[in-house]
């Protein structure tokens, strides 16, 4: 039997395992998935096996089943089992919707006998005439027969480009068309009247799979079902449900988005081009993408962006192009950051302040870090922290902050130019009209809310009319209005701000509450740090007490990291829920509102602990004898003698690296695989064991159904924007941030590519000419980075105090004595009751004066412990630096923005050349028409001349004049 099966022709091979309909000629452009639920008796739901063709559509022989109530009684002759009327209603909607798709010109084929139990598939094919019609309606630009040469660079630039091409040849993907082209086809919006302009020699490949699925999806969105009626049997128990459903159907229009939201269909997606790995796999674009793009072995190569756009569409292509440009721009930033770090390493032994802190001969006794349990300590014990701080707190970090501000401006300008090149290459110039048309398409949820509002309005009006006698002449008019309600009512009714007011209030309260939760968690971590430091100070081990700062800082940062990762996932779900209850009208509006809320919550969540260390820690401590307390029991923590910059660096590096490693990489790899495995187990449990079918290869649409649905690009952009913030906002404290971002992005590109090619269903291609609201967010983060880095340099680091000391207070023009200048004195007899150390002799001698970091008057002064003049001098210098730095860097960034044009000169010339060539093409076409018309007129005139010349002779020979002329 197995031998006979192996010798027989596989019916699936004719349709290329689901890529074509049963005839093996028509491509499957789109798939609709539903769950056909039949009663347990012999009656089954009707199904049209195949639409648009008379050929058989199923494996083996399939018979059309009768509709419920119209066929024979079950073979058992027993009573019919009760039906699920909601499932039956879904079936009626599907039948009507698919009938409307047939009227729109699509060809359908149904398959319910699949290897996935309880799942049915509707395969959709768009014939040539439908593709042409919709391409003209959507104004799709298609390549014409006209070829023209692209202006090439000449002279020195041409030689440089040729050398660069030879150098970069090993890192170019082996993809056709990736090389710079010297010729390009002139593109023009498709028109059925001008089909002669286009190369239609191969109609099967003229519209690629991405374009075909886009066209079908537009038809699915536009096609509605409004006339189906709920034809259940009689019965008092379901009259209310029947009336409600029929009323809803009269007042609503169900497109594919609404049908998916209501569960009529469970999924809708275009097919992948085929398998990406395995033996005897036919070569396709998906396999090529897997080999040259989605493999970790090609991490060093450029991305085949044109092939990505061809397969996934412009929107996804722009995301990966932007990610590639961002990653390339991180290379110079990483190099400069490494140089700055190495400069700090090279000059650490020449840094006088850290040498003074490490010099035990100075014998500086510091005040206790906490009440009672903490004792006095030597400044030299913080030597390692002081030396490490110099690696990041040195004059080179100021230069690096300026450099990164200019880098951000250059990156934005470089991306705008790259974006224009892609728009030209992908024929996206003049794209605004279609964007407006897509933007105005209402969402399914919006239509449902409008329907509810319509029903409420209609019920209220009926209640009013019930008490008012209606004239018989108006009954017919009322019936007509009711019949037309399905078309007119939802068009007239709109959601106003009053309808959305509860959602707006919920949004505001929820966002404020979430931000308050974030602040509360940061406060909890602060209390943890204070209490843990006090507990470790009581430890008898000297090594534990000497490493209190490192231990407390490291553990607190890990707690912050775990909380940030958890809250990121929670805030993402909350942002989506808050956006849903607002019920935005269009997908564009929904996406922008979701992005704003998610970015706000995740920004606060990711950066609040870092903001605390940078700008608040050690600022509101008070002084010995008059400390500031939280809840009257926890004393505010202080910065180390070398400043808080080192701690800021530790906080930033651990959070950034932890988020990238755990959230961006492990989650992206592990969660999709886990979901896929769970889905596989569920389908395997639902499917009955069939040994004959087990050995057969799955159809393409069955394999794609088991993949994860595409959830949009918002999570991908979000993680990169947050990373961009880590790279730019606090780069003054962590020059190595661009390097770690670069290493992460090299992996991230291939990780995302592999996810799109192997783990996700193929998304519907969406045309877009830019990255949307994300560009504005990037610009905002870049501007904010200038301000934050100015404050980090002036207030968090010791750069400004060192400058003030060097040029104002230094006796010999060096930094000798700087540490002593920044420390104030305190008489231990002025401690408040119950706050002095329990063991004042811990250092082996009695302490009378201890030092603390602040600018205050000494205890022997007339105004002891008051803020000194030095504090105001340093504060004035810090504020002046912020103003000068911010305005100078902003001016330089705007200057870079002004100097670099948004549109490259060669691209603007090519766009102008295309317009001229298009005008010439149509002028020649018109001239050809005029010549052809003139030729026809000349032929007609020549035909008429002989008739005119024989006219008089015929008159002379007529019967009226026999024999000739009179």
Residue pairs with C-beta under 8 A, 6 or more apart in sequence:
11 59
12 18
12 696
12 697
12 699
14 20
14 22
14 24
15 21
15 22
15 23
15 24
16 24
16 274
16 282
16 700
17 697
17 698
17 699
17 700
18 28
18 123
18 271
18 698
18 699
18 700
18 701
18 702
18 703
19 27
19 28
19 271
19 273
19 274
19 700
20 26
20 27
20 28
21 27
21 28
21 53
21 57
21 107
21 109
21 123
21 125
22 50
22 55
22 56
22 57
22 58
22 109
23 53
23 55
26 53
26 107
26 125
26 127
27 125
27 204
27 209
27 212
28 123
28 124
28 125
28 271
28 700
28 701
29 124
29 125
29 126
29 209
29 212
29 213
29 215
29 216
29 270
29 271
30 123
30 124
30 213
30 216
30 217
30 220
30 268
30 269
30 270
30 271
31 121
31 122
31 123
31 124
31 267
31 268
31 269
31 270
31 271
31 701
31 704
31 705
32 121
32 122
32 124
32 256
32 265
32 267
32 268
33 119
33 120
33 121
33 122
33 265
33 266
33 267
33 268
33 705
34 90
34 94
34 119
34 120
34 122
34 264
34 265
34 266
35 118
35 119
35 120
35 266
36 45
36 47
36 91
36 112
36 118
36 120
37 84
37 87
37 118
38 44
38 45
39 80
39 81
39 82
39 83
39 84
40 81
41 74
41 76
41 78
41 80
41 81
42 74
42 75
42 76
43 68
43 71
43 74
43 80
44 65
45 65
45 68
45 88
45 91
46 64
46 65
46 66
46 67
46 68
46 95
47 64
47 65
47 110
47 112
48 64
48 95
48 98
48 108
48 110
49 56
49 57
49 58
49 62
49 64
49 109
49 110
50 56
50 57
50 58
50 108
50 109
50 110
51 98
51 102
51 107
51 108
51 109
51 110
52 102
52 106
52 107
52 108
52 109
52 125
52 127
53 107
53 109
56 62
57 109
57 110
57 111
58 110
58 111
58 112
58 113
59 113
62 113
65 71
66 72
68 83
68 88
69 233
73 80
74 80
85 230
85 232
85 238
85 241
88 232
89 230
89 245
90 262
90 263
90 264
92 228
92 229
92 230
92 231
93 225
93 228
93 254
93 259
93 264
94 259
94 264
94 265
95 228
96 225
96 227
96 228
97 223
97 224
97 225
97 254
97 259
97 264
98 108
98 122
100 223
100 224
100 225
101 108
101 124
101 219
101 220
101 223
102 108
104 130
104 219
104 222
104 223
105 126
105 127
105 129
105 130
105 133
106 124
106 125
106 126
106 127
106 130
106 216
106 219
107 124
107 125
107 126
107 127
108 122
108 123
108 124
108 125
109 122
109 123
109 125
110 120
110 121
110 122
110 123
111 120
111 121
111 122
111 123
111 699
111 701
112 120
112 121
114 120
114 121
114 699
114 702
115 687
115 690
115 693
115 696
115 698
115 699
115 702
116 683
116 686
116 687
116 702
116 705
116 706
117 683
117 686
117 687
117 688
118 686
119 266
119 705
121 701
121 702
121 705
123 701
124 216
126 134
126 212
126 215
126 216
126 219
128 203
130 215
130 219
131 207
131 212
131 215
132 190
132 192
132 195
133 192
134 215
134 218
134 219
135 142
135 190
135 207
135 211
135 215
136 189
136 190
136 191
136 192
138 214
138 215
138 218
138 434
139 189
139 190
139 433
139 434
140 189
140 190
140 211
141 187
141 188
141 189
141 190
141 427
142 187
142 188
142 189
142 190
142 198
142 206
143 185
143 186
143 187
143 198
143 199
143 427
144 185
144 186
144 187
144 188
144 197
144 198
144 199
144 921
145 185
145 197
145 198
145 199
146 185
146 186
146 197
146 917
146 921
147 183
147 184
147 185
147 186
148 183
148 184
148 186
148 913
148 914
148 917
149 182
149 183
150 181
150 182
150 183
150 184
150 910
151 906
151 909
151 910
151 913
152 158
152 182
153 161
153 906
165 179
165 180
168 302
171 300
171 301
171 302
172 178
172 179
172 301
172 302
173 292
173 293
173 298
173 301
173 302
173 303
173 304
173 307
174 292
175 288
175 292
175 304
175 306
175 307
177 306
177 307
178 302
178 304
178 306
178 307
184 910
186 914
186 917
186 918
186 921
187 427
187 914
188 194
188 197
188 198
188 918
190 198
191 197
197 921
198 206
199 206
200 206
207 215
208 310
209 270
209 271
209 273
210 270
210 310
210 311
210 312
210 313
210 765
211 765
213 270
213 271
213 762
213 764
213 765
214 313
214 764
214 765
214 766
214 767
216 270
217 256
217 268
217 270
217 764
220 255
220 256
220 268
221 255
221 256
221 257
221 441
222 255
223 255
223 256
224 253
224 254
224 255
225 253
225 254
225 259
226 249
226 250
226 252
226 253
226 254
226 486
226 487
227 249
227 486
228 249
229 246
229 249
230 242
230 245
230 246
230 249
232 238
232 242
247 455
247 458
248 451
248 455
249 486
250 482
250 483
250 485
250 486
251 451
251 454
251 455
251 458
251 485
251 486
251 489
251 490
252 258
252 447
252 448
252 451
252 486
252 490
253 447
253 486
253 487
253 490
254 262
254 264
255 444
256 265
256 268
257 443
257 444
258 444
258 447
258 448
259 265
260 266
260 267
260 268
260 444
261 444
261 445
261 448
262 444
267 705
267 709
267 761
269 704
269 709
269 710
269 761
269 762
269 763
269 764
270 762
270 764
271 700
271 701
271 704
271 762
272 286
272 700
272 704
272 761
272 762
273 284
273 285
273 286
273 287
273 311
274 281
274 282
274 284
274 286
274 287
274 700
275 281
275 286
275 287
276 286
276 287
276 289
276 290
276 294
276 757
276 758
277 287
277 290
281 287
285 307
285 310
285 311
286 311
286 757
288 304
288 307
289 304
289 307
289 308
289 311
289 753
289 757
290 754
290 757
290 758
291 298
292 298
292 301
292 304
292 307
293 303
293 304
293 307
293 308
293 750
293 753
293 757
294 750
294 753
294 754
294 756
294 757
294 758
295 750
295 754
296 747
296 750
296 754
298 750
299 746
299 747
299 749
299 750
302 324
303 320
303 321
303 324
303 749
303 753
305 317
305 320
305 321
305 324
305 422
306 317
306 425
306 426
308 316
308 317
308 320
309 316
309 317
309 422
309 426
312 756
312 762
312 763
312 765
313 763
313 764
313 765
313 766
313 767
314 426
314 428
314 765
314 766
314 767
314 768
314 769
315 713
315 765
315 766
315 767
315 768
316 713
316 756
316 763
316 765
316 766
317 422
317 426
318 419
318 422
318 768
318 770
318 771
319 713
319 716
319 717
319 771
320 749
320 752
320 753
321 418
321 419
321 422
322 415
322 419
322 771
323 720
323 745
323 748
323 749
323 752
324 749
325 411
325 414
325 415
325 418
326 411
326 415
326 720
326 724
326 745
327 742
327 745
327 746
327 749
329 407
329 410
329 411
329 414
330 727
330 738
330 741
330 742
330 745
331 742
332 407
333 403
333 404
333 407
333 727
333 738
333 742
334 738
334 739
334 741
334 742
336 400
336 403
336 735
336 738
337 400
337 731
337 735
337 736
337 737
337 738
337 739
338 735
338 736
338 739
339 396
340 394
340 396
340 397
340 399
340 400
340 735
341 391
341 392
341 735
341 736
343 394
343 396
344 390
344 391
344 392
344 394
344 396
345 391
347 390
347 394
348 354
348 387
348 390
348 391
349 355
351 387
351 390
351 394
352 814
352 815
352 816
352 818
353 386
353 642
353 798
353 802
353 815
353 818
353 819
354 383
354 386
354 387
354 389
354 390
354 642
356 362
356 816
356 817
356 818
356 819
356 820
357 379
357 380
357 382
357 383
357 386
357 641
357 642
357 819
358 380
358 383
358 386
358 387
359 380
360 378
360 380
362 379
362 380
362 819
362 820
363 378
364 378
364 379
364 380
364 819
364 820
364 823
364 851
365 376
365 377
365 378
365 379
365 843
365 847
365 849
365 850
365 851
366 376
366 377
366 378
366 379
366 641
366 850
366 851
366 852
367 376
367 624
367 826
367 850
367 851
367 852
368 374
368 375
368 376
368 377
368 837
368 850
369 377
369 533
369 537
369 548
369 637
369 638
370 530
370 533
370 534
370 537
370 635
371 534
371 627
371 635
371 834
371 835
372 834
372 835
372 836
372 837
372 838
373 534
373 535
373 537
373 538
373 837
373 838
374 533
374 534
374 537
374 837
375 537
375 837
375 838
375 839
375 840
375 842
375 843
376 837
376 840
376 842
376 843
376 847
376 850
377 843
378 843
379 641
379 819
379 851
381 546
382 549
382 640
382 641
382 642
385 549
385 640
385 641
385 642
385 646
386 640
386 641
386 642
388 646
389 640
389 642
389 643
389 645
389 646
392 645
392 646
392 649
392 733
392 734
392 735
393 642
393 643
393 645
393 646
393 797
393 798
393 799
395 799
396 735
397 732
397 733
397 735
397 793
397 797
397 799
398 732
398 793
398 799
400 731
400 732
400 735
401 731
401 732
401 789
401 790
401 792
401 793
401 885
401 889
402 885
402 888
402 889
402 892
404 727
404 728
404 731
404 738
404 785
404 789
405 728
405 782
405 785
405 786
405 789
405 889
405 892
405 893
406 889
406 892
406 893
406 896
408 728
408 782
408 785
408 893
409 782
409 892
409 893
409 894
409 896
409 897
410 896
410 900
412 775
412 778
412 779
412 782
412 897
413 896
413 897
413 900
413 902
414 900
415 775
416 902
417 900
417 901
417 902
417 903
417 904
419 769
419 770
419 771
420 902
420 903
420 904
420 907
421 904
421 907
422 428
423 429
423 431
423 769
424 907
424 910
424 911
428 767
428 768
428 769
429 911
431 767
431 769
434 767
435 768
435 769
438 587
438 588
439 586
439 588
439 589
440 586
441 586
441 587
442 450
442 585
442 586
443 583
443 584
443 585
443 586
443 587
443 590
445 580
445 583
446 495
446 583
446 584
446 585
446 586
447 490
449 495
449 499
449 583
450 490
450 493
450 494
450 495
451 490
453 493
453 495
453 499
454 485
454 489
454 490
454 493
457 493
458 485
458 489
470 478
495 583
495 585
497 504
500 582
500 583
503 578
503 581
503 582
503 583
504 582
506 578
506 581
507 578
507 581
507 582
507 597
510 574
510 578
511 578
511 597
511 600
511 601
514 571
514 574
514 601
514 604
515 601
515 604
517 567
518 567
518 604
518 605
518 608
519 608
521 563
521 567
522 560
522 608
522 609
522 612
523 630
525 556
525 559
525 560
525 563
525 609
526 612
526 630
526 637
527 630
527 634
528 556
528 559
529 552
529 553
529 556
529 637
530 630
530 634
530 635
530 636
530 637
531 634
532 551
532 552
532 555
532 556
533 548
533 549
533 552
533 637
536 544
536 545
536 548
536 551
536 552
537 545
537 548
539 545
544 551
549 640
549 647
553 647
553 650
553 651
554 650
554 654
557 609
557 650
557 651
557 654
557 655
558 654
558 658
560 609
560 651
560 655
561 654
561 655
561 658
561 659
561 662
564 605
564 606
564 609
564 655
564 659
565 658
565 659
565 662
565 663
567 605
568 602
568 605
568 606
568 663
571 598
571 601
571 602
571 605
572 598
572 602
572 715
574 601
575 594
575 597
575 598
575 601
576 594
576 598
578 597
579 590
579 593
579 594
579 597
582 593
584 590
584 593
591 712
591 714
591 772
591 773
592 772
592 773
594 714
595 714
595 717
595 718
595 773
595 774
595 777
596 773
598 714
598 718
599 718
599 721
599 777
602 718
602 722
603 722
603 725
606 655
606 659
606 722
606 725
607 725
607 729
609 651
609 655
610 648
610 651
610 652
610 655
610 730
613 644
613 647
613 648
613 651
614 644
614 648
614 730
614 733
614 788
614 791
614 792
614 796
615 791
615 795
615 796
617 637
617 638
617 639
617 644
617 647
618 637
618 638
618 639
618 644
620 628
620 636
621 627
621 628
621 635
621 636
621 637
621 638
622 628
622 636
623 824
623 826
623 852
623 854
623 856
623 865
624 826
624 830
624 831
624 850
624 852
625 826
625 830
625 831
625 832
625 835
625 865
626 832
626 865
627 635
627 636
627 835
628 635
628 636
629 635
629 636
630 636
638 852
638 853
639 647
639 853
640 646
640 647
641 819
641 823
641 853
642 798
643 796
643 797
643 798
644 796
645 733
645 792
645 796
645 797
645 798
648 730
648 733
648 734
648 792
648 796
649 733
649 734
652 726
652 730
652 733
652 734
652 737
653 734
653 736
653 737
653 740
655 726
656 723
656 726
656 734
656 737
656 740
656 741
657 740
659 719
659 722
659 723
660 723
660 740
660 741
660 744
663 719
664 719
664 723
664 744
664 748
665 744
665 747
665 748
665 751
668 751
668 752
668 755
669 751
672 708
672 755
672 759
672 760
673 759
675 708
676 706
676 707
676 708
676 759
679 706
680 706
683 706
704 761
704 762
705 761
707 759
707 760
707 761
708 759
708 760
708 761
709 760
709 761
710 760
710 761
710 762
710 763
716 752
717 771
717 774
720 745
720 748
721 774
721 777
721 778
721 781
723 741
723 744
723 745
724 778
724 781
725 781
725 785
726 737
726 741
727 737
727 738
727 741
728 781
728 782
728 785
729 781
729 784
729 785
729 788
729 789
730 737
730 788
730 789
730 792
731 737
731 738
731 785
731 789
732 789
732 792
732 793
732 797
733 792
733 796
733 797
782 893
783 890
786 885
786 886
786 889
786 890
786 893
787 886
789 885
790 881
790 882
790 885
790 886
790 889
791 882
793 799
793 800
793 881
793 885
794 800
794 878
794 879
794 881
794 882
794 885
795 878
798 822
800 874
800 877
800 878
800 881
801 818
801 822
801 874
802 815
802 818
803 877
804 873
804 874
804 877
805 815
805 817
805 818
805 821
805 822
806 813
806 814
806 815
806 818
808 873
809 821
809 870
810 816
810 817
810 818
811 817
821 870
822 853
822 855
823 851
823 852
823 853
823 854
824 851
824 852
824 853
824 854
824 855
824 856
824 857
824 858
824 865
824 868
825 849
825 850
825 851
825 858
825 859
826 849
826 850
826 851
826 852
826 859
826 865
827 848
827 849
827 859
828 836
828 840
828 847
828 848
828 849
828 850
829 848
830 859
830 865
840 846
840 847
849 859
854 871
855 867
855 868
855 870
855 871
855 874
856 865
856 866
856 867
856 868
856 871
857 863
857 864
857 865
857 866
857 867
857 868
858 864
859 865
955 961
956 964
956 965
957 964
